[in-house]
Amino acid sequence: MKKLYDFHKEEQLSLFLLIKSAEEKKTRNNKPYLAFVFQDTSGEISANFWDATPDDVSQFKPGQVIKVEGKREEYNGSPQLRIKNLRLAQEGEPSNPDLYVERAPINKDKMVEEFNQAIFDITNANLNRIVRFIMKKYQRDFFLSPAAKKNHHAYLGGLAFHTISMLKIARVIVSSYEEISPSLLYAGIILHDVAKVVELSGPTATEYTLEGKLIGHIVLIHDEISKACHELKIDESHEDVLLLKHTVLSHHGELEFGSPVRPQIPEAEVIHYIDQIDAKMNMMQSALRKTEPGDFTERIWAMDNRSFYKNTLKPEEHPSD
């Protein structure tokens, strides 16, 4: 069965999609419409439903599966769906939202294996115990959660996949710079985004929770480290614990991006840049997958509203891991 991004520009389509978001708006002439974001496992697309009635607003809610007929178009360089007909999925049709949720490209068992190896490589006793304690507490949600509401790794398992990708980059850096502590680097990477399981509602129709809006994942994970130390009877004033807290508090790099402190140790600086590399590569990859060779991607707001070119070169083989 064809998916959303199997259809090309200007191609007519008829398929089932999940409503990821639905926002009631008004045109310049004060006419109501619904601004949708639809998705399936191939990605997401925006669509406007003009002249929406109160009944339309009440029935088309995030998390519901709809049958849509229309045409894939572009608007200001971004993919868009022009709606011809729209209705809710009916009994007997594929109406389970889980069928349309984008997933991490590797399965959970493989990700668990990668994490277990990374935790094994944290040889500092305090850091190892703290990481194990927090990961045991949040393991189920961690392997289901997205890494963001939108932008990067915004799909089921995205948080774990983002973290594993960072760990792979970190292993190369550790082998190049002997001054860096592998234990501190790996522990900081594993924990830096764990509190997104509290900050975000989950992989389907993702929204920020009240705790996410009022506190945020950076402060939440700092508090989780303190709670772990209390339960494990580890002195929070130990230097290794303070360094771990610093890596998670500073991983956004700048005060204006939400970090209460800027990186002041090599491991924290490295985590910040690895986080940036993986997040930005994921955003580019997602946009390029929706783009035909020889064309530019839609503008990516989180990357200074830039577009990226999809080249026509023959794909090359990558060395195996």
Secondary structure, 3 states (H helix, E strand, C coil): CCCHHHCCCCCEEEEEEEEEEEEEEECCCCCEEEEEEEEECCEEEEEEEECCCHHHHHHCCCCCEEEEEEEEEEECCEEEEEEEEEEECCCCCCCCHHHHCCECCCCHHHHHHHHHHHHHCCCCHHHHHHHHHHHHHHHHHHCCCCCCCCCCCCCECHHHHHHHHHHHHHHHHHHHCCCCCHHHHHHHHHHHCCCHHHHECCCCCCCECHHHHHCCHHHHHHHHHHHHHHHHCCCCCCHHHHHHHHHHHCCCCCHHHCCCCCCCCHHHHHHHHHHHHHHHHHHHHHHHHCCCCCCECCCEHHHCCECCECCCCCCCCCCCC
